[in-house]
Amino acid sequence: MTTDSHYRELLAAVRGLIACDAVALLRLLPEQVGEAVLQPVAVDGLAEEALGRRFPAAAHPRLARLLASGPQGLRFAADAGLPDPYDGLLANQQALQAVHDCMGMPLHHEGRLWGLVTLDALDPKAFDRIDPGRLQVVANLLESGIAAQQTIEALAARAAQAQAVAQEHWQGGRPRELLGKSAAMNQLKREIDTVAASDLTVLILGETGVGKELVAQRLHARSARSARPLVQINCAALPETLADSELFGHKRGAFTGAVADRVGKFELADGGTLFLDEVGELPLAVQAKLLRVLQSGEVQRPGSDRLLRVDVRVLAATNRDLGHEVARGRFRADLYHRLSVYPLLVPPLRDRGRDLLTLAGGFLEENQHRLGARNLRLAPEASAALLRQGWPGNVRELEHLISRAALRAWAEQAPGGRWTAIELRHLGLEGAAEASAALSAPAAPMQAAPGQGLREVTESFQRQWIEAALLRHGGSLAAAARDAGMDRSNLLRLAKRLGLQRSG
């Protein structure tokens, strides 16, 4: 039995003991310093987006009071006047409406505060006949279940030697999590946990925007190198003239402008992990130099005769079909086989089912704090519309869409409202079906205007084709270049010449 199903069965048992409209199990995040933050680990009767939320106790006075309430728990009066963290999050509602009867209690494990259970009902008298003895039975049931699950998780972690360690993101701040409980995501997580504890090179495959960097983070965090650096380099933004310096460093005076010694990414990652993002974009000359380092484990800075031995685990990611690129002579076969010792395919968003709503809930939570908005919630028709989309831009496309919708809804927010509903009009998806059909429709034959020569007609076609390809791939120049059968840099030059003004 998985952790998720174990906790869901516990909540189902709770609803059998106490009739209510929603129950949630929230865990106190251990890595938070100086503040209490609660994370839902299971919900019953709440919308799925609740699983993507994080609830700082300082921002939710009801949860703060429950944490401090002691073993007897606390029931809030109907006129308590405190904002409810679940306003607008009840499942199976015809309309968003307020919760009227709320209670909960803290839960402990090994003598320490573990989290909370909360129970909510629309009927303000739903909990009138609940006696303290039944609440104690609920607390005992949950704490016993939590203790059993903690034991199972500890044994599994030791057996796999893959204990997750809090790791600061290479760009600073707390890293995002690899959210999702669909079959596709559960399979991916199992694959990650299988290979993480080894030192095998992993090639992370997937479309643009699926979250390949989060997979790299999880691999590193669950490896024996987790206490050492995780260093990222974006190969798509690596000019061939500077590749040696970025990857291997240089000695002062090695070339014009080298006014000081520089440490390369391989040396920075010594003892840890090096993540080569968009590795399929590397020029062939750089691929040969990278292969030598992977084979020998030795780095030689340009301008230096000294060989430096490095101990680095390499993770690579690409949205290209590298096997196809090898066949076309655009990627070295020996480097491809060196990198793809253990390939991992990240599923696209369209294959993750209702995980989409969990991801949307997480993005709404981020935007809620960023905007200072009050309880951003998805309206039922908005959730349904999100589930109908094809998501060619994957999680990144969803994130940007949710950010735009949150801003629009926040701008319309009425003073004093208990929550802000994200409606279909805020998402701007009403015309998405028509646009998708237009993109997939066969193009009409090019017709030359009177007086147009072959060059003008060709450039007009090229301009239209590139614009359509960029729209189809969410603005990704690399993906458009693959469709065109061109090198990315060549397509960029052509786009600029045609006046499209695309940046690299």
Sequence and secondary structure as in RCSB ss.txt:
>XXXX:A:sequence
MTTDSHYRELLAAVRGLIACDAVALLRLLPEQVGEAVLQPVAVDGLAEEALGRRFPAAAHPRLARLLASGPQGLR
FAADAGLPDPYDGLLANQQALQAVHDCMGMPLHHEGRLWGLVTLDALDPKAFDRIDPGRLQVVANLLESGIAAQQ
TIEALAARAAQAQAVAQEHWQGGRPRELLGKSAAMNQLKREIDTVAASDLTVLILGETGVGKELVAQRLHARSAR
SARPLVQINCAALPETLADSELFGHKRGAFTGAVADRVGKFELADGGTLFLDEVGELPLAVQAKLLRVLQSGEVQ
RPGSDRLLRVDVRVLAATNRDLGHEVARGRFRADLYHRLSVYPLLVPPLRDRGRDLLTLAGGFLEENQHRLGARN
LRLAPEASAALLRQGWPGNVRELEHLISRAALRAWAEQAPGGRWTAIELRHLGLEGAAEASAALSAPAAPMQAAP
GQGLREVTESFQRQWIEAALLRHGGSLAAAARDAGMDRSNLLRLAKRLGLQRSG
>XXXX:A:secstr
  HHHHHHHHHHHHHHHS  SEEEEEEE TT SSS EEEEEEEESB GGGGG  EEGGG HHHHHHHTS TT EE
E TT     TTTT BSS SS     EEEEEEEEETTEEEEEEEEEESSTTTTTT  HHHHHHHHHHHHHHHHHHH
HHHHHHHHHHT        TTSS        SHHHHHHHHHHHHHHTS   EEEE  TTS HHHHHHHHHHTSTT
TTS EEEEEGGG  GGGHHHHHHEE TTSSTT  S EE HHHHTTTSEEEEETGGG  HHHHHHHHHHHHH EEE
 TT   EEE   EEEEEESS HHHHHHTTSS HHHHHHH SEEEE   GGGSTTHHHHHHHHHHHHHHHHHT S 
EEE HHHHHHHHH   TTHHHHHHHHHHHHHHHHHHT  TT S EEE HHHHT TTHHHHHHHHHS        T
T  HHHHHHHHHHHHHHHHHHHTTT HHHHHHHHTS HHHHHHHHHHTT     
